[in-house]
Amino acid sequence: MMDLVLPSLRADFAIGENYRYSSDIKPNVPVVLFAGRDDLYVEVDTLSEWRQYLHGKPNVITLNGDHFYFNTAHEPFLHNIKSLLNGLE
C-alpha cells in the first residue's frame, strides 16, 4: 500500500514546498465558490476578494448551512454541481 500512496504523497509535499505565489499569474477560467450562509469561519461577503487572484469575477453560490453546508444541504449542493457540469457540455 505504501508503494502505491507514497509517490503521490511526496509529490503533493513537493508542490507545497516549492510553490511561490506570483500576482502576475491569474487563472483565466471560470471559478465557482460555494459557501454556507451560517458559516462562522468564512463570511460570504469576503468571497468577492478572490477577484484579486482571478481574471474576472467568481460565481458565488450560497447554501443553507454552516462551514460544512454540504452535509446538511447536500441535495442543493449536488444539484448545483450537476448544473455546472452540464453547462460544460
PDB file of N, CA, C and O in Angstrom:
ATOM      1  N   MET A   1       0.826  -1.190   0.000  1.00  0.00           N
ATOM      2  CA  MET A   1       0.000   0.000   0.000  1.00  0.00           C
ATOM      3  C   MET A   1       0.870   1.253   0.000  1.00  0.00           C
ATOM      4  O   MET A   1       0.577   2.223  -0.699  1.00  0.00           O
ATOM      5  N   MET A   2       1.929   1.223   0.782  1.00  0.00           N
ATOM      6  CA  MET A   2       2.829   2.375   0.847  1.00  0.00           C
ATOM      7  C   MET A   2       3.449   2.678  -0.519  1.00  0.00           C
ATOM      8  O   MET A   2       3.619   3.843  -0.879  1.00  0.00           O
ATOM      9  N   ASP A   3       3.786   1.631  -1.276  1.00  0.00           N
ATOM     10  CA  ASP A   3       4.353   1.825  -2.610  1.00  0.00           C
ATOM     11  C   ASP A   3       3.366   2.521  -3.538  1.00  0.00           C
ATOM     12  O   ASP A   3       3.765   3.209  -4.478  1.00  0.00           O
ATOM     13  N   LEU A   4       2.106   2.344  -3.276  1.00  0.00           N
ATOM     14  CA  LEU A   4       1.069   2.952  -4.094  1.00  0.00           C
ATOM     15  C   LEU A   4       0.822   4.412  -3.705  1.00  0.00           C
ATOM     16  O   LEU A   4       0.629   5.261  -4.575  1.00  0.00           O
ATOM     17  N   VAL A   5       0.829   4.699  -2.425  1.00  0.00           N
ATOM     18  CA  VAL A   5       0.459   6.017  -1.910  1.00  0.00           C
ATOM     19  C   VAL A   5       1.645   6.968  -1.783  1.00  0.00           C
ATOM     20  O   VAL A   5       1.506   8.165  -2.035  1.00  0.00           O
ATOM     21  N   LEU A   6       2.783   6.462  -1.403  1.00  0.00           N
ATOM     22  CA  LEU A   6       3.933   7.307  -1.094  1.00  0.00           C
ATOM     23  C   LEU A   6       4.381   8.223  -2.240  1.00  0.00           C
ATOM     24  O   LEU A   6       4.661   9.391  -1.973  1.00  0.00           O
ATOM     25  N   PRO A   7       4.465   7.775  -3.487  1.00  0.00           N
ATOM     26  CA  PRO A   7       4.878   8.690  -4.559  1.00  0.00           C
ATOM     27  C   PRO A   7       3.951   9.896  -4.710  1.00  0.00           C
ATOM     28  O   PRO A   7       4.421  11.016  -4.910  1.00  0.00           O
ATOM     29  N   SER A   8       2.655   9.679  -4.615  1.00  0.00           N
ATOM     30  CA  SER A   8       1.702  10.788  -4.718  1.00  0.00           C
ATOM     31  C   SER A   8       1.829  11.733  -3.530  1.00  0.00           C
ATOM     32  O   SER A   8       1.768  12.953  -3.687  1.00  0.00           O
ATOM     33  N   LEU A   9       2.001  11.175  -2.367  1.00  0.00           N
ATOM     34  CA  LEU A   9       2.149  11.979  -1.165  1.00  0.00           C
ATOM     35  C   LEU A   9       3.416  12.836  -1.239  1.00  0.00           C
ATOM     36  O   LEU A   9       3.388  14.015  -0.885  1.00  0.00           O
ATOM     37  N   ARG A  10       4.508  12.257  -1.689  1.00  0.00           N
ATOM     38  CA  ARG A  10       5.760  13.011  -1.856  1.00  0.00           C
ATOM     39  C   ARG A  10       5.593  14.129  -2.875  1.00  0.00           C
ATOM     40  O   ARG A  10       6.085  15.239  -2.670  1.00  0.00           O
ATOM     41  N   ALA A  11       4.904  13.842  -3.966  1.00  0.00           N
ATOM     42  CA  ALA A  11       4.675  14.861  -4.990  1.00  0.00           C
ATOM     43  C   ALA A  11       3.835  16.002  -4.428  1.00  0.00           C
ATOM     44  O   ALA A  11       4.108  17.167  -4.720  1.00  0.00           O
ATOM     45  N   ASP A  12       2.820  15.690  -3.629  1.00  0.00           N
ATOM     46  CA  ASP A  12       1.999  16.729  -3.007  1.00  0.00           C
ATOM     47  C   ASP A  12       2.835  17.620  -2.096  1.00  0.00           C
ATOM     48  O   ASP A  12       2.702  18.844  -2.128  1.00  0.00           O
ATOM     49  N   PHE A  13       3.686  17.017  -1.295  1.00  0.00           N
ATOM     50  CA  PHE A  13       4.539  17.806  -0.406  1.00  0.00           C
ATOM     51  C   PHE A  13       5.532  18.652  -1.201  1.00  0.00           C
ATOM     52  O   PHE A  13       5.818  19.788  -0.821  1.00  0.00           O
ATOM     53  N   ALA A  14       6.052  18.121  -2.282  1.00  0.00           N
ATOM     54  CA  ALA A  14       6.995  18.879  -3.117  1.00  0.00           C
ATOM     55  C   ALA A  14       6.324  20.102  -3.707  1.00  0.00           C
ATOM     56  O   ALA A  14       6.924  21.176  -3.757  1.00  0.00           O
ATOM     57  N   ILE A  15       5.084  19.954  -4.156  1.00  0.00           N
ATOM     58  CA  ILE A  15       4.350  21.109  -4.688  1.00  0.00           C
ATOM     59  C   ILE A  15       4.204  22.161  -3.600  1.00  0.00           C
ATOM     60  O   ILE A  15       4.452  23.343  -3.840  1.00  0.00           O
ATOM     61  N   GLY A  16       3.805  21.743  -2.419  1.00  0.00           N
ATOM     62  CA  GLY A  16       3.627  22.685  -1.310  1.00  0.00           C
ATOM     63  C   GLY A  16       4.918  23.378  -0.910  1.00  0.00           C
ATOM     64  O   GLY A  16       4.911  24.566  -0.587  1.00  0.00           O
ATOM     65  N   GLU A  17       6.013  22.657  -0.929  1.00  0.00           N
ATOM     66  CA  GLU A  17       7.300  23.232  -0.528  1.00  0.00           C
ATOM     67  C   GLU A  17       7.866  24.175  -1.584  1.00  0.00           C
ATOM     68  O   GLU A  17       8.552  25.140  -1.247  1.00  0.00           O
ATOM     69  N   ASN A  18       7.585  23.907  -2.849  1.00  0.00           N
ATOM     70  CA  ASN A  18       8.192  24.673  -3.934  1.00  0.00           C
ATOM     71  C   ASN A  18       7.297  25.761  -4.519  1.00  0.00           C
ATOM     72  O   ASN A  18       7.759  26.560  -5.334  1.00  0.00           O
ATOM     73  N   TYR A  19       6.036  25.809  -4.123  1.00  0.00           N
ATOM     74  CA  TYR A  19       5.111  26.788  -4.682  1.00  0.00           C
ATOM     75  C   TYR A  19       5.477  28.201  -4.229  1.00  0.00           C
ATOM     76  O   TYR A  19       5.743  28.443  -3.051  1.00  0.00           O
ATOM     77  N   ARG A  20       5.486  29.109  -5.170  1.00  0.00           N
ATOM     78  CA  ARG A  20       5.708  30.531  -4.884  1.00  0.00           C
ATOM     79  C   ARG A  20       4.610  31.320  -5.571  1.00  0.00           C
ATOM     80  O   ARG A  20       4.443  31.240  -6.789  1.00  0.00           O
ATOM     81  N   TYR A  21       3.868  32.075  -4.792  1.00  0.00           N
ATOM     82  CA  TYR A  21       2.779  32.872  -5.338  1.00  0.00           C
ATOM     83  C   TYR A  21       3.326  33.978  -6.218  1.00  0.00           C
ATOM     84  O   TYR A  21       4.332  34.603  -5.884  1.00  0.00           O
ATOM     85  N   SER A  22       2.667  34.222  -7.340  1.00  0.00           N
ATOM     86  CA  SER A  22       3.015  35.332  -8.218  1.00  0.00           C
ATOM     87  C   SER A  22       1.732  36.059  -8.591  1.00  0.00           C
ATOM     88  O   SER A  22       0.804  35.458  -9.131  1.00  0.00           O
ATOM     89  N   SER A  23       1.685  37.353  -8.302  1.00  0.00           N
ATOM     90  CA  SER A  23       0.490  38.128  -8.637  1.00  0.00           C
ATOM     91  C   SER A  23       0.371  38.352 -10.144  1.00  0.00           C
ATOM     92  O   SER A  23      -0.662  38.823 -10.619  1.00  0.00           O
ATOM     93  N   ASP A  24       1.424  38.018 -10.903  1.00  0.00           N
ATOM     94  CA  ASP A  24       1.394  38.168 -12.358  1.00  0.00           C
ATOM     95  C   ASP A  24       0.610  37.048 -13.035  1.00  0.00           C
ATOM     96  O   ASP A  24       0.194  37.186 -14.185  1.00  0.00           O
ATOM     97  N   ILE A  25       0.413  35.970 -12.344  1.00  0.00           N
ATOM     98  CA  ILE A  25      -0.264  34.817 -12.927  1.00  0.00           C
ATOM     99  C   ILE A  25      -1.662  34.717 -12.328  1.00  0.00           C
ATOM    100  O   ILE A  25      -1.828  34.446 -11.139  1.00  0.00           O
ATOM    101  N   LYS A  26      -2.662  34.942 -13.175  1.00  0.00           N
ATOM    102  CA  LYS A  26      -4.047  34.834 -12.744  1.00  0.00           C
ATOM    103  C   LYS A  26      -4.765  33.866 -13.680  1.00  0.00           C
ATOM    104  O   LYS A  26      -4.774  34.069 -14.894  1.00  0.00           O
ATOM    105  N   PRO A  27      -5.359  32.829 -13.131  1.00  0.00           N
ATOM    106  CA  PRO A  27      -6.074  31.892 -13.989  1.00  0.00           C
ATOM    107  C   PRO A  27      -7.221  32.565 -14.733  1.00  0.00           C
ATOM    108  O   PRO A  27      -7.990  33.335 -14.157  1.00  0.00           O
ATOM    109  N   ASN A  28      -7.320  32.262 -16.007  1.00  0.00           N
ATOM    110  CA  ASN A  28      -8.399  32.806 -16.823  1.00  0.00           C
ATOM    111  C   ASN A  28      -9.419  31.689 -17.065  1.00  0.00           C
ATOM    112  O   ASN A  28      -9.639  31.253 -18.194  1.00  0.00           O
ATOM    113  N   VAL A  29     -10.022  31.251 -15.981  1.00  0.00           N
ATOM    114  CA  VAL A  29     -11.005  30.170 -16.019  1.00  0.00           C
ATOM    115  C   VAL A  29     -12.194  30.568 -15.149  1.00  0.00           C
ATOM    116  O   VAL A  29     -12.054  31.371 -14.226  1.00  0.00           O
ATOM    117  N   PRO A  30     -13.352  30.010 -15.444  1.00  0.00           N
ATOM    118  CA  PRO A  30     -14.487  30.288 -14.565  1.00  0.00           C
ATOM    119  C   PRO A  30     -14.269  29.637 -13.196  1.00  0.00           C
ATOM    120  O   PRO A  30     -13.808  28.499 -13.105  1.00  0.00           O
ATOM    121  N   VAL A  31     -14.600  30.362 -12.152  1.00  0.00           N
ATOM    122  CA  VAL A  31     -14.442  29.855 -10.786  1.00  0.00           C
ATOM    123  C   VAL A  31     -15.778  29.971 -10.071  1.00  0.00           C
ATOM    124  O   VAL A  31     -16.436  31.011 -10.109  1.00  0.00           O
ATOM    125  N   VAL A  32     -16.159  28.888  -9.423  1.00  0.00           N
ATOM    126  CA  VAL A  32     -17.389  28.868  -8.636  1.00  0.00           C
ATOM    127  C   VAL A  32     -17.011  28.618  -7.187  1.00  0.00           C
ATOM    128  O   VAL A  32     -16.302  27.661  -6.877  1.00  0.00           O
ATOM    129  N   LEU A  33     -17.482  29.476  -6.311  1.00  0.00           N
ATOM    130  CA  LEU A  33     -17.222  29.344  -4.878  1.00  0.00           C
ATOM    131  C   LEU A  33     -18.534  29.016  -4.174  1.00  0.00           C
ATOM    132  O   LEU A  33     -19.541  29.695  -4.377  1.00  0.00           O
ATOM    133  N   PHE A  34     -18.519  27.991  -3.359  1.00  0.00           N
ATOM    134  CA  PHE A  34     -19.681  27.625  -2.562  1.00  0.00           C
ATOM    135  C   PHE A  34     -19.449  28.093  -1.129  1.00  0.00           C
ATOM    136  O   PHE A  34     -18.327  28.065  -0.625  1.00  0.00           O
ATOM    137  N   ALA A  35     -20.532  28.523  -0.483  1.00  0.00           N
ATOM    138  CA  ALA A  35     -20.420  28.977   0.902  1.00  0.00           C
ATOM    139  C   ALA A  35     -21.713  28.679   1.646  1.00  0.00           C
ATOM    140  O   ALA A  35     -22.799  28.675   1.065  1.00  0.00           O
ATOM    141  N   GLY A  36     -21.575  28.430   2.940  1.00  0.00           N
ATOM    142  CA  GLY A  36     -22.739  28.255   3.802  1.00  0.00           C
ATOM    143  C   GLY A  36     -23.160  29.598   4.371  1.00  0.00           C
ATOM    144  O   GLY A  36     -22.322  30.368   4.841  1.00  0.00           O
ATOM    145  N   ARG A  37     -24.440  29.879   4.330  1.00  0.00           N
ATOM    146  CA  ARG A  37     -24.946  31.172   4.825  1.00  0.00           C
ATOM    147  C   ARG A  37     -24.637  31.402   6.304  1.00  0.00           C
ATOM    148  O   ARG A  37     -24.488  32.545   6.735  1.00  0.00           O
ATOM    149  N   ASP A  38     -24.542  30.328   7.077  1.00  0.00           N
ATOM    150  CA  ASP A  38     -24.324  30.447   8.521  1.00  0.00           C
ATOM    151  C   ASP A  38     -22.900  30.082   8.931  1.00  0.00           C
ATOM    152  O   ASP A  38     -22.649  29.745  10.088  1.00  0.00           O
ATOM    153  N   ASP A  39     -21.974  30.150   7.983  1.00  0.00           N
ATOM    154  CA  ASP A  39     -20.575  29.797   8.254  1.00  0.00           C
ATOM    155  C   ASP A  39     -19.968  30.807   9.221  1.00  0.00           C
ATOM    156  O   ASP A  39     -19.980  32.011   8.961  1.00  0.00           O
ATOM    157  N   LEU A  40     -19.442  30.316  10.331  1.00  0.00           N
ATOM    158  CA  LEU A  40     -18.811  31.193  11.321  1.00  0.00           C
ATOM    159  C   LEU A  40     -17.355  31.472  10.994  1.00  0.00           C
ATOM    160  O   LEU A  40     -16.739  32.344  11.606  1.00  0.00           O
ATOM    161  N   TYR A  41     -16.792  30.735  10.024  1.00  0.00           N
ATOM    162  CA  TYR A  41     -15.373  30.865   9.687  1.00  0.00           C
ATOM    163  C   TYR A  41     -15.138  31.686   8.433  1.00  0.00           C
ATOM    164  O   TYR A  41     -14.121  32.370   8.320  1.00  0.00           O
ATOM    165  N   VAL A  42     -16.059  31.628   7.500  1.00  0.00           N
ATOM    166  CA  VAL A  42     -15.905  32.342   6.232  1.00  0.00           C
ATOM    167  C   VAL A  42     -17.158  33.179   5.998  1.00  0.00           C
ATOM    168  O   VAL A  42     -18.260  32.645   5.868  1.00  0.00           O
ATOM    169  N   GLU A  43     -16.977  34.489   5.947  1.00  0.00           N
ATOM    170  CA  GLU A  43     -18.110  35.361   5.668  1.00  0.00           C
ATOM    171  C   GLU A  43     -18.329  35.426   4.166  1.00  0.00           C
ATOM    172  O   GLU A  43     -17.388  35.635   3.401  1.00  0.00           O
ATOM    173  N   VAL A  44     -19.570  35.247   3.751  1.00  0.00           N
ATOM    174  CA  VAL A  44     -19.903  35.228   2.330  1.00  0.00           C
ATOM    175  C   VAL A  44     -19.422  36.502   1.643  1.00  0.00           C
ATOM    176  O   VAL A  44     -18.952  36.450   0.507  1.00  0.00           O
ATOM    177  N   ASP A  45     -19.533  37.639   2.316  1.00  0.00           N
ATOM    178  CA  ASP A  45     -19.123  38.916   1.721  1.00  0.00           C
ATOM    179  C   ASP A  45     -17.638  38.959   1.378  1.00  0.00           C
ATOM    180  O   ASP A  45     -17.235  39.710   0.491  1.00  0.00           O
ATOM    181  N   THR A  46     -16.831  38.177   2.057  1.00  0.00           N
ATOM    182  CA  THR A  46     -15.382  38.217   1.796  1.00  0.00           C
ATOM    183  C   THR A  46     -14.975  37.397   0.578  1.00  0.00           C
ATOM    184  O   THR A  46     -13.844  37.515   0.107  1.00  0.00           O
ATOM    185  N   LEU A  47     -15.872  36.576   0.066  1.00  0.00           N
ATOM    186  CA  LEU A  47     -15.528  35.727  -1.073  1.00  0.00           C
ATOM    187  C   LEU A  47     -15.235  36.532  -2.342  1.00  0.00           C
ATOM    188  O   LEU A  47     -14.522  36.062  -3.229  1.00  0.00           O
ATOM    189  N   SER A  48     -15.782  37.732  -2.423  1.00  0.00           N
ATOM    190  CA  SER A  48     -15.505  38.568  -3.597  1.00  0.00           C
ATOM    191  C   SER A  48     -14.032  38.954  -3.675  1.00  0.00           C
ATOM    192  O   SER A  48     -13.556  39.363  -4.734  1.00  0.00           O
ATOM    193  N   GLU A  49     -13.311  38.829  -2.570  1.00  0.00           N
ATOM    194  CA  GLU A  49     -11.878  39.144  -2.566  1.00  0.00           C
ATOM    195  C   GLU A  49     -11.071  38.202  -3.454  1.00  0.00           C
ATOM    196  O   GLU A  49      -9.925  38.503  -3.790  1.00  0.00           O
ATOM    197  N   TRP A  50     -11.648  37.073  -3.836  1.00  0.00           N
ATOM    198  CA  TRP A  50     -10.976  36.155  -4.757  1.00  0.00           C
ATOM    199  C   TRP A  50     -10.701  36.823  -6.101  1.00  0.00           C
ATOM    200  O   TRP A  50      -9.844  36.365  -6.856  1.00  0.00           O
ATOM    201  N   ARG A  51     -11.423  37.904  -6.404  1.00  0.00           N
ATOM    202  CA  ARG A  51     -11.234  38.612  -7.683  1.00  0.00           C
ATOM    203  C   ARG A  51      -9.783  39.007  -7.909  1.00  0.00           C
ATOM    204  O   ARG A  51      -9.306  39.000  -9.044  1.00  0.00           O
ATOM    205  N   GLN A  52      -9.082  39.349  -6.843  1.00  0.00           N
ATOM    206  CA  GLN A  52      -7.696  39.806  -6.993  1.00  0.00           C
ATOM    207  C   GLN A  52      -6.776  38.703  -7.498  1.00  0.00           C
ATOM    208  O   GLN A  52      -5.669  38.982  -7.961  1.00  0.00           O
ATOM    209  N   TYR A  53      -7.222  37.457  -7.413  1.00  0.00           N
ATOM    210  CA  TYR A  53      -6.401  36.336  -7.846  1.00  0.00           C
ATOM    211  C   TYR A  53      -6.839  35.756  -9.185  1.00  0.00           C
ATOM    212  O   TYR A  53      -6.224  34.815  -9.688  1.00  0.00           O
ATOM    213  N   LEU A  54      -7.905  36.317  -9.768  1.00  0.00           N
ATOM    214  CA  LEU A  54      -8.504  35.746 -10.969  1.00  0.00           C
ATOM    215  C   LEU A  54      -8.680  36.798 -12.054  1.00  0.00           C
ATOM    216  O   LEU A  54      -8.686  37.999 -11.785  1.00  0.00           O
ATOM    217  N   HIS A  55      -8.821  36.324 -13.280  1.00  0.00           N
ATOM    218  CA  HIS A  55      -9.312  37.178 -14.362  1.00  0.00           C
ATOM    219  C   HIS A  55     -10.827  37.039 -14.317  1.00  0.00           C
ATOM    220  O   HIS A  55     -11.367  35.969 -14.597  1.00  0.00           O
ATOM    221  N   GLY A  56     -11.492  38.096 -13.974  1.00  0.00           N
ATOM    222  CA  GLY A  56     -12.947  38.020 -13.886  1.00  0.00           C
ATOM    223  C   GLY A  56     -13.427  37.787 -12.471  1.00  0.00           C
ATOM    224  O   GLY A  56     -12.652  37.639 -11.526  1.00  0.00           O
ATOM    225  N   LYS A  57     -14.731  37.764 -12.374  1.00  0.00           N
ATOM    226  CA  LYS A  57     -15.397  37.659 -11.077  1.00  0.00           C
ATOM    227  C   LYS A  57     -15.836  36.214 -10.834  1.00  0.00           C
ATOM    228  O   LYS A  57     -16.411  35.590 -11.726  1.00  0.00           O
ATOM    229  N   PRO A  58     -15.573  35.674  -9.640  1.00  0.00           N
ATOM    230  CA  PRO A  58     -16.040  34.320  -9.350  1.00  0.00           C
ATOM    231  C   PRO A  58     -17.556  34.294  -9.157  1.00  0.00           C
ATOM    232  O   PRO A  58     -18.156  35.280  -8.727  1.00  0.00           O
ATOM    233  N   ASN A  59     -18.145  33.188  -9.471  1.00  0.00           N
ATOM    234  CA  ASN A  59     -19.560  32.968  -9.223  1.00  0.00           C
ATOM    235  C   ASN A  59     -19.681  32.409  -7.805  1.00  0.00           C
ATOM    236  O   ASN A  59     -19.109  31.362  -7.501  1.00  0.00           O
ATOM    237  N   VAL A  60     -20.417  33.096  -6.945  1.00  0.00           N
ATOM    238  CA  VAL A  60     -20.587  32.660  -5.557  1.00  0.00           C
ATOM    239  C   VAL A  60     -21.983  32.071  -5.390  1.00  0.00           C
ATOM    240  O   VAL A  60     -22.986  32.718  -5.691  1.00  0.00           O
ATOM    241  N   ILE A  61     -22.028  30.848  -4.911  1.00  0.00           N
ATOM    242  CA  ILE A  61     -23.295  30.177  -4.640  1.00  0.00           C
ATOM    243  C   ILE A  61     -23.379  29.938  -3.138  1.00  0.00           C
ATOM    244  O   ILE A  61     -22.518  29.275  -2.558  1.00  0.00           O
ATOM    245  N   THR A  62     -24.421  30.480  -2.514  1.00  0.00           N
ATOM    246  CA  THR A  62     -24.595  30.280  -1.077  1.00  0.00           C
ATOM    247  C   THR A  62     -25.692  29.246  -0.841  1.00  0.00           C
ATOM    248  O   THR A  62     -26.708  29.215  -1.534  1.00  0.00           O
ATOM    249  N   LEU A  63     -25.455  28.417   0.145  1.00  0.00           N
ATOM    250  CA  LEU A  63     -26.403  27.365   0.505  1.00  0.00           C
ATOM    251  C   LEU A  63     -26.721  27.461   1.990  1.00  0.00           C
ATOM    252  O   LEU A  63     -25.928  27.983   2.774  1.00  0.00           O
ATOM    253  N   ASN A  64     -27.874  26.961   2.362  1.00  0.00           N
ATOM    254  CA  ASN A  64     -28.216  26.927   3.782  1.00  0.00           C
ATOM    255  C   ASN A  64     -27.241  26.021   4.506  1.00  0.00           C
ATOM    256  O   ASN A  64     -26.920  24.931   4.031  1.00  0.00           O
ATOM    257  N   GLY A  65     -26.770  26.475   5.658  1.00  0.00           N
ATOM    258  CA  GLY A  65     -25.871  25.666   6.467  1.00  0.00           C
ATOM    259  C   GLY A  65     -24.656  26.441   6.906  1.00  0.00           C
ATOM    260  O   GLY A  65     -24.510  27.627   6.611  1.00  0.00           O
ATOM    261  N   ASP A  66     -23.784  25.748   7.619  1.00  0.00           N
ATOM    262  CA  ASP A  66     -22.580  26.369   8.159  1.00  0.00           C
ATOM    263  C   ASP A  66     -21.369  26.022   7.292  1.00  0.00           C
ATOM    264  O   ASP A  66     -21.501  25.860   6.079  1.00  0.00           O
ATOM    265  N   HIS A  67     -20.209  25.911   7.903  1.00  0.00           N
ATOM    266  CA  HIS A  67     -18.979  25.632   7.166  1.00  0.00           C
ATOM    267  C   HIS A  67     -19.047  24.290   6.431  1.00  0.00           C
ATOM    268  O   HIS A  67     -18.405  24.106   5.397  1.00  0.00           O
ATOM    269  N   PHE A  68     -19.823  23.369   6.970  1.00  0.00           N
ATOM    270  CA  PHE A  68     -19.985  22.048   6.350  1.00  0.00           C
ATOM    271  C   PHE A  68     -21.377  21.937   5.730  1.00  0.00           C
ATOM    272  O   PHE A  68     -22.077  20.943   5.922  1.00  0.00           O
ATOM    273  N   TYR A  69     -21.762  22.965   4.990  1.00  0.00           N
ATOM    274  CA  TYR A  69     -23.078  23.051   4.350  1.00  0.00           C
ATOM    275  C   TYR A  69     -23.387  21.826   3.491  1.00  0.00           C
ATOM    276  O   TYR A  69     -24.550  21.447   3.350  1.00  0.00           O
ATOM    277  N   PHE A  70     -22.367  21.213   2.922  1.00  0.00           N
ATOM    278  CA  PHE A  70     -22.596  20.078   2.032  1.00  0.00           C
ATOM    279  C   PHE A  70     -23.134  18.860   2.786  1.00  0.00           C
ATOM    280  O   PHE A  70     -23.649  17.927   2.171  1.00  0.00           O
ATOM    281  N   ASN A  71     -23.016  18.868   4.107  1.00  0.00           N
ATOM    282  CA  ASN A  71     -23.600  17.777   4.895  1.00  0.00           C
ATOM    283  C   ASN A  71     -25.098  17.968   5.106  1.00  0.00           C
ATOM    284  O   ASN A  71     -25.859  17.000   5.108  1.00  0.00           O
ATOM    285  N   THR A  72     -25.513  19.209   5.282  1.00  0.00           N
ATOM    286  CA  THR A  72     -26.924  19.482   5.557  1.00  0.00           C
ATOM    287  C   THR A  72     -27.691  19.902   4.307  1.00  0.00           C
ATOM    288  O   THR A  72     -28.908  19.730   4.241  1.00  0.00           O
ATOM    289  N   ALA A  73     -27.006  20.439   3.338  1.00  0.00           N
ATOM    290  CA  ALA A  73     -27.649  20.895   2.096  1.00  0.00           C
ATOM    291  C   ALA A  73     -27.094  20.109   0.913  1.00  0.00           C
ATOM    292  O   ALA A  73     -26.811  20.674  -0.143  1.00  0.00           O
ATOM    293  N   HIS A  74     -26.942  18.797   1.103  1.00  0.00           N
ATOM    294  CA  HIS A  74     -26.294  18.014   0.054  1.00  0.00           C
ATOM    295  C   HIS A  74     -27.104  17.966  -1.237  1.00  0.00           C
ATOM    296  O   HIS A  74     -26.517  17.938  -2.318  1.00  0.00           O
ATOM    297  N   GLU A  75     -28.433  17.957  -1.159  1.00  0.00           N
ATOM    298  CA  GLU A  75     -29.236  17.933  -2.383  1.00  0.00           C
ATOM    299  C   GLU A  75     -29.034  19.209  -3.211  1.00  0.00           C
ATOM    300  O   GLU A  75     -28.750  19.112  -4.405  1.00  0.00           O
ATOM    301  N   PRO A  76     -29.171  20.398  -2.619  1.00  0.00           N
ATOM    302  CA  PRO A  76     -28.913  21.616  -3.400  1.00  0.00           C
ATOM    303  C   PRO A  76     -27.467  21.706  -3.884  1.00  0.00           C
ATOM    304  O   PRO A  76     -27.204  22.180  -4.990  1.00  0.00           O
ATOM    305  N   PHE A  77     -26.535  21.250  -3.051  1.00  0.00           N
ATOM    306  CA  PHE A  77     -25.121  21.273  -3.440  1.00  0.00           C
ATOM    307  C   PHE A  77     -24.897  20.406  -4.673  1.00  0.00           C
ATOM    308  O   PHE A  77     -24.288  20.852  -5.646  1.00  0.00           O
ATOM    309  N   LEU A  78     -25.388  19.166  -4.636  1.00  0.00           N
ATOM    310  CA  LEU A  78     -25.223  18.255  -5.761  1.00  0.00           C
ATOM    311  C   LEU A  78     -25.972  18.746  -6.995  1.00  0.00           C
ATOM    312  O   LEU A  78     -25.495  18.576  -8.117  1.00  0.00           O
ATOM    313  N   HIS A  79     -27.137  19.351  -6.797  1.00  0.00           N
ATOM    314  CA  HIS A  79     -27.888  19.918  -7.915  1.00  0.00           C
ATOM    315  C   HIS A  79     -27.063  21.009  -8.610  1.00  0.00           C
ATOM    316  O   HIS A  79     -27.001  21.061  -9.839  1.00  0.00           O
ATOM    317  N   ASN A  80     -26.439  21.870  -7.819  1.00  0.00           N
ATOM    318  CA  ASN A  80     -25.597  22.933  -8.391  1.00  0.00           C
ATOM    319  C   ASN A  80     -24.391  22.363  -9.128  1.00  0.00           C
ATOM    320  O   ASN A  80     -24.049  22.826 -10.215  1.00  0.00           O
ATOM    321  N   ILE A  81     -23.752  21.367  -8.543  1.00  0.00           N
ATOM    322  CA  ILE A  81     -22.604  20.731  -9.194  1.00  0.00           C
ATOM    323  C   ILE A  81     -23.034  20.127 -10.528  1.00  0.00           C
ATOM    324  O   ILE A  81     -22.366  20.309 -11.546  1.00  0.00           O
ATOM    325  N   LYS A  82     -24.151  19.411 -10.512  1.00  0.00           N
ATOM    326  CA  LYS A  82     -24.656  18.787 -11.740  1.00  0.00           C
ATOM    327  C   LYS A  82     -24.966  19.849 -12.799  1.00  0.00           C
ATOM    328  O   LYS A  82     -24.615  19.679 -13.967  1.00  0.00           O
ATOM    329  N   SER A  83     -25.610  20.924 -12.402  1.00  0.00           N
ATOM    330  CA  SER A  83     -25.931  22.003 -13.354  1.00  0.00           C
ATOM    331  C   SER A  83     -24.680  22.622 -13.929  1.00  0.00           C
ATOM    332  O   SER A  83     -24.611  22.909 -15.124  1.00  0.00           O
ATOM    333  N   LEU A  84     -23.684  22.829 -13.076  1.00  0.00           N
ATOM    334  CA  LEU A  84     -22.424  23.415 -13.555  1.00  0.00           C
ATOM    335  C   LEU A  84     -21.729  22.474 -14.539  1.00  0.00           C
ATOM    336  O   LEU A  84     -21.231  22.915 -15.575  1.00  0.00           O
ATOM    337  N   LEU A  85     -21.695  21.200 -14.222  1.00  0.00           N
ATOM    338  CA  LEU A  85     -21.062  20.224 -15.116  1.00  0.00           C
ATOM    339  C   LEU A  85     -21.842  20.082 -16.421  1.00  0.00           C
ATOM    340  O   LEU A  85     -21.234  19.956 -17.485  1.00  0.00           O
ATOM    341  N   ASN A  86     -23.155  20.098 -16.364  1.00  0.00           N
ATOM    342  CA  ASN A  86     -23.955  20.042 -17.591  1.00  0.00           C
ATOM    343  C   ASN A  86     -23.716  21.255 -18.471  1.00  0.00           C
ATOM    344  O   ASN A  86     -23.795  21.165 -19.696  1.00  0.00           O
ATOM    345  N   GLY A  87     -23.424  22.388 -17.850  1.00  0.00           N
ATOM    346  CA  GLY A  87     -23.154  23.606 -18.610  1.00  0.00           C
ATOM    347  C   GLY A  87     -21.825  23.551 -19.365  1.00  0.00           C
ATOM    348  O   GLY A  87     -21.577  24.373 -20.247  1.00  0.00           O
ATOM    349  N   LEU A  88     -20.980  22.593 -19.025  1.00  0.00           N
ATOM    350  CA  LEU A  88     -19.687  22.450 -19.713  1.00  0.00           C
ATOM    351  C   LEU A  88     -19.817  21.687 -21.018  1.00  0.00           C
ATOM    352  O   LEU A  88     -18.914  21.725 -21.854  1.00  0.00           O
ATOM    353  N   GLU A  89     -20.919  21.003 -21.197  1.00  0.00           N
ATOM    354  CA  GLU A  89     -21.086  20.179 -22.404  1.00  0.00           C
ATOM    355  C   GLU A  89     -21.353  21.043 -23.621  1.00  0.00           C
ATOM    356  O   GLU A  89     -21.519  20.522 -24.724  1.00  0.00           O
TER     357      GLU A  89
END
